[in-house]
Amino acid sequence: MTQGVATAPLPQPAKPGRSYDLPQSGWMKARERLAWLLVAPSILVVVLVALYPLLQSFRLSFTNARFGSTRPELYVGFDNYARLAQDNVFISALGHTLVFTVASVAIETILGIAVALIINSNFNGRGVVRTSMLIPWAIPTVVSSQLWRFMYNQDNGVINDVLVNRLGILSSPVAWIANPSTSLSAIIAVDVWKTTPFMALLLLAGLQIIPGDVYEAATVDGASKWQQFWQITLPLLKPALLVALIFRTLDAFRVFDVVFVMKGAALDTITLAIYARQTMIDEQYLGRGAAASVVIFFCIALLVIVYSRLVRVEET
């Protein structure tokens, strides 16, 4: 037995609900000021690049501003929006944009989940497959759209050659892009081919954070692969699925490049973004084009809110 040795009391663990926060020192305040100083350039860039043009679009949408005009701008209230509601071209552009968004995002989500499940499994050459699947997404949209435009050509296109001459599915070549009944579907197919790898990549990240022991326990309990997908994979994939849907909806609803390269401003495929560009640049109605841009902004915001309500992510 040891006597006469003084022992310091051991530190007691913090009790739940007890606060050990120390008063903010000068050093901590200096660090906070430094943090704001470092973040300030990024905030300034966001304000200049995103917020300022957005506010300018809102302001111009209530004026009769003309592109390149020296006349003073006049406030016209909601006149530009009333003209849009009466413009058949704008109504058609809104319909085409909605069809493009719903069809492309739905198909890409289904295919993205399938591809993500396949490349998430163990098989030889998985790394090569993961790398090669990103090639369509890595190709610039203008380049891939022009390539598909050549492939859709009625006389010399490879698609008609395969479907008519090789497989015999069609009796005669089809003008996929020139025909109004097939042009929008053909463009949607191009977008699906290009963007499905992006969806698969986002969903693959969500699949890889699901613990493997969950599936082992489900297998022991006798759950089939289909039951595991609906009761385990899909619920745990909701956070990644929500992010993927929001990103793709934002991108699809403001689609411009793939449609403009393949069809220009043709009335059978015109979208809201192309309509806004045509109104502002070609027709020089800056105020009315800004109003169309504001409509795109509110439509995207509404779609994001709907996604957030439908796919409820529970924080654990």
ABEGO torsion letter per residue (X at the ends): XBBGBBBBBBBBBBBBGBBABBBBBAAAAAAAAAAAAAAAAAAAAAAAAAAAAAAAAAAAAABABBBGBABBBBBAEAAAAAAAAABAAAAAAAAAAAAAAAAAAAAAAAAAAAAAAAAABBBBGAAAAAAAAAAAAABBAAAAAAAAAAAABAAABAAAAAAAAAAGABABBBBAAABAAAAAAAAAAAAAAAAAAAAAAAAAAAAAABBAAAAAAAAAAGBBAAAAAAAAAAAAAAAAAAAAAAAAAAAAAABAAAAAAAAEABAAABBAAAAAAAAAAAAGBAAAAAAAAAAAAAAAAAAAAAAAAABBBBBX
